[in-house]
Amino acid sequence: MAEEVFRKIMDEAFEIDKNTRIWPAQLGEPLLLGDYFFRLVKYAKSKELPVTLNTNGTLIDKNLRNIISSMLDEVIIGIDAATRTSYEKIRVGGNFDRVVENINLLLRNKPESLKVTVQFVETEENEHEKSTFTDYWLAQGAHVKVRNKLGWGATVPSSLQRLNLERVPCPWLMRTVVVHWNGNVVQCGGDHEEQYLAGNVSNSTLYDLWNGPLKERRQRHLNNDFDFEPCRDCPDWACGISQWHHPDHPQRLQSSRGIA
C-alpha cells in the first residue's frame, strides 16, 4: 500500500474513533516489507492507534529490533501445529524449528506492554495436538488463541461448518472495514478477489463508505437476511468463535464470539 493511502486511512480512523484497532495484514506477510512496514506502523502509533501485527513468524529474528521499538500492541503468530510433522503439512515450505525459536526470542526480549499471541487454527489434521500446543506456549509466557478454520468466503473447506450453530450477523461485516493495498474497500476479509466493492478510500472517506453500501449490507444481516453474495454460502459468520488461554491464568479459559 502506498504510504499516502495508509496515512489517509490512519488520519480518518483517528478522527472517527481513536480506539480503532489497526490490523495491517490481509492475506499476506507484513514483515516482507521490512523497514517500510514499520514506517507505516510508526505513523499509526503517532496517532495513538492500537496496532496488531499478524505474522507467520518466519522473519521475526530479522525484524526483532523494529518489532520491539515500534510500540506495537500485539503480535499474533500463526503456527497451527505442535510438531514439525504437522507444521510441514499445514504450512508448506515453512521451517517449524525457526518459527519456534523466533517466537521464544521475541518472548525473551519483548517490552512488557507487548502482548504475544500464538494461534492454533484447529482442523482435522492437527486437532490431536491442541493440548500439547497450548501447554507448551503457556509455559513460555505466550497467550494462546485456538480458533476454527475459516472458509474465506466459502473458497476453501471450513471447519466452522461442523459447528451446526444458529446463524448470526457476521462479525467481519459488522465490525471491520477491509482496505486492500490499492485502496479498494471490500465487503469483508473473505472478498479477496474484490468482487463486492464498496468504494475506494482515495476518492471517499471511511465514514462515507461505512455508512454507504456497507451499512445496507449490515442492515440485511441484522434483519436475518443472508440471502445475497458472498454471504449466502459463506460459513465465516462464525469467525469470531475462539478460545483464549492466558499465561497469567492458565486454568481459565476465555471463549469469544467477537472478531479477533
N, C-alpha and C positions, 0 to 999 in steps of 0.2 A: 504494500500500500504506500502511495506517495505520502511524504511527511505532511504536506499541507492538508491533505484529506484527513489524515489521522488527527492533526491539530484541530481541525474544524469540528470533528466528532467530539473530541475532549472538551472543547470550549462549550459546545451546546449541551453536552451531558452535565457539565458542572453547573450551567445556568438552570437546567431543569431540575436536577437533584444531585447534589454533591455526594450522595451516598450510592450513586450508580456504580455498580461493580463492572470493571473493565476486564474482559477476557480476550486478550489479543491472540486468539487461535481459532482456526476453523478449517479442519481437515488438512492441517499442515504442521510442520515442526518449527516453532518460532525461533529456536536457538540457531537454526541455519543462517539467520540474518546477522548473527554476531553483534558487533558494536551498534549497528544501525537499529536493531531491535531495542536495545537498552536506551538509545537516544529517545525513542518513542515512549518507552516506559518512564523515563525521567520527566518528559513533558507531562504525562498523565499524573505523575506524582506531584509535579509542581502545582497542579490543580487540587491536590489532596484527594484525588480519587483513589479508591481501593482497586488494586490490580492483582489478578490471579494469573500465574503462568502455568499453562498446561504443556507438558513435555514428555517425550519418551525416555528421557534421562541419559541418552547416549552422549550428549555433548555438555553435560553439567561440568565435568572437570575442566574443559576448555573455556567455560564461561563463569567459573566459580566466583572470581573477583567481582564481576559485574552483577551476578545474582545477589551477592552479599551487600554490595554498596548501593543497589538500585532502590532499596526501600520497598521491594515487593511485599505484598501482604500474605500471599500464599503461593506455594509451588505444589502442583499436583503432578505426580509422575505415574504414568500408566505402565504397569508391569504385567498383570494378569496371570502370573504364574509363580509358584514357589520352587520350581526346579528348572534346570536348564532344558530338560527334555520337553516339558510342556511349553516353555517360553519359545523355543525354536519352532514349534508347531504353530503357535498363535501369532507370534511377532517374527515373521520370517525375515531372516537377514540380520536380526538384532543379535547383540552379544550380552547374554544374561549376566555373566560374571562382571563385565564392565559396568553395566547398569547398577547392579547391587553395590559395587564398590563406589560408584559415583554418588549414590544416594547416601551411603554411610559417610562419605566425605563431606557432603552438604550438611548432614545432621551434626557432624562434629564441629563444623565451622560457622554455622548459621547464627545470625543475631537472634536474641530471644523473641523478638517481635515477629519473626518469620515462621509461619505455620507450614510444615512439610507434611503433605498427604500422599500416601501411596494408594493407587487404585487397582482394584481387582474386579474386572468385568467377568461375572460368573457365567460360564457356558458348560455344555456337556463335556467339553474337552478338559476343563480344569476344576470342576466343582469339588472333586475329591481333595484338592489342595487348599481349600479356603481356610480351614482352621490352622494349618501349618503356616500359611502366608500371614494370617492375622497375628498369630502368636509371635512370629519372628519379628515383624516390623514394629509391633507394640513394644517389644523388648528393646528395640533400637531407639525408641523415643519418637517414632512417627505416628501420625494419625492414619487410620486405615478406613478406606471407603470401599464398600462392596456394592456393586450395582449389577443389574441385568444388562444383557447385550441389546443394544439399540438396533432398530431396523433402518435408520437413516432414510426416512420417508418410504419405507417398505421396499427399499432397493436390495436389502440383504435379509436373510432369515434372522428373526429376533427371538430371544428367549422371553421377551415381555409377553409374547402371545400365549405362553404357557400359564400365565398367572390367572387367567379367567376372571378378571375384575370388571366391575361395572364402570363403564366409560365415564370420564370426567373431562372438562376443558383442559387442553394441553398446556402444560407449563411453558413449553417453548414459545408458544404463540402468546400466552397471557403475560409473560414476564420478561421477554427478551426482544431485543432488536438486533438482527444479524446483518452486519455490513460486510460485504465481500471486499477483496483487495481493490477492486475498481470503483468502489463507492456504491455499488448496487445494493439496495436493501431488499432482502427476500423474505418470504413469509416466515421461515423458521430455519433452524440448523439442518433440517433434513432436505431442504431445497438446494442441494449443492450444484445443480445444473441450471439454476436461475430460471426455472420455468414459471414461477409465480412472483413476479417482481412487484414491489410496492412503490418503487421510485429510486432515485439516486441522491445521495447526500450532497453532490456537487451543485445541484440546482433546486434543492429543497432543504428544509430543516428536519431534524429528528422529530421535533414536536409535531410538525405537519404530517410526516409520514406515519407516526404513531397514531395520530388522530384521523388519518385518512383511510386508505384501503385496509390497513391492519386492524383498525378499530372495527370495521364492518365484519371482518372475519372473526375477531374475538367475540363480538356480539352473537354471532351464529353459534359459536361454541357454548356461550352462556345460555343460549336457548336450546341446548342439546341438539343442535343441528350440525352434524358432522358429515353430511352427505355432499361433499364437494372435494375436489382435488386440491392439494395432495392428501387431505386428511382422511378421505373415505376409507382407505385400506391401510393406513399407517398405524402401527402399534405404539409409536413413540409418545403418545399422550400419557403413557405410564413412565416416562423417562425420569421423573423425579423420585421414583421409589428407590431408596438406597438405605444401606446400613452403615452407621459410623461407629468406629471404635476409637477411643481416645486414650493416649498413653497415661494420662493422669488419673483416669478412671477406667482401667482395662476391663472391669467386670460389668460396666454399664454400657448397654447397647442403645444407641440412639437411631431411631428409624426416621426417615424423611420422605415426604411426598412432594417437597418443593424442588425447584430446579436447582441443581448443584453439580 
